[in-house]
Amino acid sequence: MSESTSEPPVFLPFAPAPDRDSRPYWDGLARGELRLQRCGRCRALRWPARAICNRCRAFEHTWEACDGSASLVSWIRTHQVFAPALREAVPYVVVQVALDVQGDLLLIGGWSSTRQPSVGEPLEMDIRKGAEGYRLPCWRPAGDRPRPGPEREGIDR
């Protein structure tokens, strides 16, 4: 994707390959929500999605929607073209965030703002359209209004 003056590029132009454990996560993003696994025994959220809880070793789990509010842990602005599909996207920012709902859940996603990120700042999730119709997790500074555009087509966020 090419960078425009009003929208930063989506950092990942590749389609994901959902599997048995991650499909509910990707289906949730398609509906405009962040869905995470919750252990049926110890009640901890787990990320990434997997068959067994890393805390209590239980197999049972449910999926629940989370608001995606987070704080910025780390970020990088990439200028190197690591794959031909990224040629039009550089430079782009990738962020690592700690979810407010459970601070040990670290997710990686795109940066959905034209300004530079600041470590520790509060963030809001901004689900954006990626390759082949998949939705991707991105974050923007809390309080920033999402910019209208085709990347948010069909999502009321």
C-alpha positions in Angstrom: 0.0 0.0 0.0 1.3 3.4 -0.7 1.5 6.1 2.0 -0.9 9.0 1.7 -0.8 12.3 3.6 -3.9 11.4 5.6 -3.3 7.7 6.3 -0.2 5.9 7.5 0.3 2.6 5.6 -0.8 -0.7 7.0 2.3 -2.4 8.1 1.5 -5.9 6.9 0.3 -6.4 3.3 0.3 -10.2 3.6 -2.8 -12.3 4.5 -2.6 -14.3 7.7 -3.0 -18.1 7.7 -5.6 -18.7 10.4 -5.4 -22.2 12.0 -7.7 -24.1 14.5 -6.5 -22.0 17.4 -6.3 -18.5 15.8 -9.4 -18.5 13.6 -11.7 -17.0 16.3 -9.2 -14.1 16.7 -9.2 -13.3 12.9 -13.0 -13.8 12.7 -13.3 -11.3 15.6 -11.1 -8.7 13.8 -13.3 -9.2 10.7 -16.3 -8.2 12.8 -14.5 -5.2 14.3 -13.6 -6.6 17.7 -10.5 -7.9 19.4 -11.3 -11.4 20.7 -8.9 -13.3 23.1 -9.0 -16.7 24.7 -9.8 -17.0 28.4 -8.8 -20.1 30.3 -11.8 -22.0 31.6 -10.0 -23.0 34.7 -7.7 -20.2 35.9 -9.6 -17.4 34.0 -6.3 -15.9 32.6 -6.4 -14.4 29.1 -3.9 -16.0 26.8 -2.1 -14.8 23.8 -1.2 -16.1 21.3 -4.2 -18.4 21.0 -3.3 -22.0 21.7 -4.8 -25.3 22.8 -3.4 -25.3 26.3 -3.1 -22.7 29.1 0.5 -21.8 29.8 -0.4 -21.0 33.4 -2.5 -24.0 34.6 -2.2 -26.4 31.7 -6.0 -26.6 31.2 -7.4 -27.3 27.7 -10.8 -25.6 28.2 -11.3 -22.0 27.1 -13.8 -19.5 25.8 -13.3 -16.5 23.6 -14.3 -13.0 24.7 -14.2 -9.5 23.2 -11.8 -6.9 24.7 -11.7 -3.2 23.9 -8.1 -3.2 22.8 -7.0 -0.3 25.0 -3.3 -0.6 25.7 -0.1 1.2 26.5 2.9 1.5 24.1 5.8 -0.8 25.1 8.0 -0.4 22.1 8.0 0.6 18.4 10.1 0.7 15.3 10.0 2.7 12.1 11.0 0.4 9.2 12.7 1.9 6.2 14.1 -1.3 4.7 12.1 -3.2 2.1 12.2 -6.7 3.5 9.8 -8.2 0.9 8.6 -7.0 -2.5 5.0 -6.6 -1.2 6.3 -4.0 1.3 8.0 -1.8 -1.3 5.2 0.8 -1.4 4.6 0.7 2.4 8.0 1.9 3.7 8.5 3.7 5.9 6.0 2.2 8.3 5.7 1.9 12.1 5.2 -1.4 14.0 4.3 -1.2 17.7 4.3 -3.6 20.6 1.5 -2.9 23.1 0.6 -4.2 26.6 -3.2 -4.6 26.8 -4.9 -2.8 29.7 -7.2 -5.8 30.3 -4.1 -7.9 31.3 -0.7 -6.3 31.3 1.3 -9.4 30.5 -0.5 -9.7 27.1 1.8 -8.1 24.5 0.5 -7.7 21.0 2.2 -6.4 17.9 0.4 -4.3 15.3 0.5 -1.3 13.1 0.6 2.4 14.1 -2.5 4.3 13.0 -1.3 7.9 13.4 0.8 10.3 11.5 2.7 11.4 14.6 5.6 9.6 16.2 4.7 7.1 19.0 5.8 7.7 22.6 6.6 4.8 24.9 4.2 4.5 27.8 1.4 6.5 26.2 -2.2 5.2 26.3 -3.5 3.7 23.1 -6.8 2.7 21.5 -7.2 -0.1 19.0 -7.9 0.8 15.4 -8.7 -2.3 13.2 -7.7 -1.7 9.6 -8.2 -3.5 6.4 -5.2 -5.5 5.2 -4.4 -7.9 2.4 -7.1 -10.1 0.9 -9.8 -8.5 3.0 -8.3 -9.5 6.4 -8.5 -7.0 9.2 -5.3 -6.2 11.2 -4.8 -4.8 14.7 -3.4 -1.3 14.7 -3.2 1.3 17.5 -3.5 5.0 17.7 -3.0 7.5 20.6 -6.0 7.5 23.0 -8.4 10.3 22.1 -7.3 10.5 18.5 -10.2 10.3 16.1 -10.0 7.5 13.5 -9.6 8.9 10.0 -12.3 8.0 7.5 -11.2 6.0 4.6 -11.4 2.7 2.8 -9.3 0.9 5.4 -12.2 1.1 7.8 -14.9 0.3 5.3 -17.6 -1.7 7.1 -16.3 -1.3 10.6 -17.9 1.1 13.1 -15.1 1.9 15.5 
